[in-house]
Amino acid sequence: MNYFTEYKKMLNDALDTVDQQSIEGFEYQLAFMARYGYPVLVCGNGGSAAITEHMSCDHTKGVALDTNLLPFMIPLQSNVSLCTAIANDIGYEHIFSKQIEWFQTDKPFGVLVISSSGNSPNVINALTAGRNRGAVTMAMVGFDGGLASRLAKVCIHVKSNNYGVVEDAHQIIMHSMAQSIRIRHATNKESLKL
């Protein structure tokens, strides 16, 4: 068996571990936030950071297109100057939590983290800061779920110990949720391009 075939099987097996109700609950929260234009602060490290940026694109521009929703996602790691200033002066474990503490809004908001291990200190601090401010906390995790799975109000858990597989599964789930929300809220389903 070549490795691609083996990898494809690992990915399919990992996706089969995901609880469908957790995806529905997660999707409901995202659609609710988008309906009222409530901001969602998203963050992650490494490959997970890339997924949160992709998610911001697909759930802001993508979900808004051809719907009456007002999604607004802000990837916290995208401001490199701010992240490096916080990391240098306060500590890398606070690069997200400080932004959440300082975030100015008079609306409800969400904090969404993506982490394969579910244990990265800066991600845990982000969820804690969100909980302290009354934000809706969401997590997409892998491995054994880590502390993030217990801190988040809603959580999607991909049970795999392979970083690539977990990240690919998170990406697939992210896309499926964005498309599902668009389909359900489309102003014209016949002209909708996915």
N, C-alpha and C positions, 0 to 999 in steps of 0.2 A: 504494500500500500504506500503510495507517495504521500508526502507530508500534507499537501493541499487537501487530499481526501480525508486524512486524519483530522486536520484542522477544521474542515467543514463539519465533520461529525461532532467535534468538541463544541463548536458554535451551536449547532442544532440541539445538542444535549443540554447546553447551558440555557438556551432560550426556553426549553421545555421545563426548566425548574422555576420559571417566573410565574408567580401567582397572577392570574388574569384579573382578579378583583383589585389587586394593588395597582395595576395599570389603569383600570377604570377609575379608581379613587384619585390617582395622580392626575389623570386627564381631566377629571371633573374640576379639581382645584385650579388647573391651568386655564380651563375654559371660563371658570368663574372669575378669576383675576382679569382675564382678557375682556370679559363682558363689561366690566366697570373701569377698565384702564388702570387697574391697580398695578404698581410696579413689582417686578420680581427680580431680586438680586441673585445672580447665579455665579458660582465659582467652583474651581477645581484646580488640580495640579497636573502638569505634564499633559499626557494625552487627554485626560479628563477636562483640563482647561480648554483644549481645542474643541471638545464636544460641547462645552457650555457656550463657547463663541458661536459654533455652528447652530446650537439650539436657539441662541438669541436671534440669529438671522432667520431661521425657519419659523420661529414662534412670534417674531415681530413682523417682519415684512411678509413672510409666507402666510401666516394665519390671517393677517389683516387683509390680504388681497382677496377680493371677491366675497368678503364677509362684512358684517356690521360690528365686528369685534375690534377692540383697541388694545392689543397685547403690547406690553412694554417690558422687555427684559434687558437688564444691564449686567454685562459680564465684568465682574470686579477686577479680574486680573489684567484687563485690557489697558488700564491706565498704568503703564510701566513706571512712569515717574513717581506716581503716588505709591505704588507697591514697593518700589525700591527705597523710597524715603522712609516708609513705615518699617520695612525690613531692617534698614540700616540704623534707624534711631530708636525703634521700639522692639523689634524682633520679627523674624519671618512668620512665626506662629500667629501674628496679629494682623497680617496684611489684609485679611478679609473682615475680621471682626471689628477693627477700628472703622473701616468704611461703613459697616452696618450701624455701628454706634453713632457715627456722625451723619448718617443719611437723613436728610431733611424732607419730610413729607407729612401732609395732614391727612393722608389716605392710609387705609390698611395696605400692607405690602407683604410680599413673600420672600423667603430665603431658600434657595434651591442649591444643593451641593451635589456634585458628582465625584465619587471617590471609589476606586477599585477596592481598597482595603477597608474603607469606612473608618479609618483611624488616624488620618493625617491631622496633626495638631491644629493647623490653620483652618481646616474644614470643621473640626469639632468646635473650635472657638467661634466660627461663623454661625453654626447652629445654635450655640449657647447664647450668642449676642442676639440672634433673631428671636429666640424664645423669650429672652429678657425684655425685648421690645414688643412682644405680643404678635410677632410676625407668624404667618403660616409657614411652617418649616417642612421642607421636602428633601428627600435624598434618593439618589440612585447609587447603589453600592454593589460590590461583588464579594468574593471570598466568603467569610462567615458573617458578613454584614457589619462587623465592627460596632463601635459605639454610636456611629452616625445612624445606624438602623434603629437604635433605641431612643435617640434624641429627636428624630424627625416625626412630625405628625403623620405624614404619609411617606411610604418608602417602597421602592422597587428594588428587589434583591435578586441578582443574578448569581446563582450558586456555582461558581467556578473559581479556581485558583490560578488561572492563566490570565495575565494582564491583558494581552491582546484580545482574547475571547471576551472578557468582561467589557472592554472598551467597544468592541464591535457590537456586542449585544446592546449596550447602552445607546449606541448610535442608531441601531435598528429600531429600538423602542422609541427613541426620541422622534425619529421620522414618522413612525406609525401613529404616534399621538398627534403630531402636527397635522398629518393628513386627515386623521379621523375628526379632529376639531374643525378643520376646513370643510370637510364634506358635510358635517352636521349643521354648520352655520353658513353654508354657501348661499349667496343671493341668487345665483343661477347655476344649478348643478350641471346643466347640459354643457355649459361653456367652461367649467372648472378644469384647469390643467394642473395635474399633480406631478 
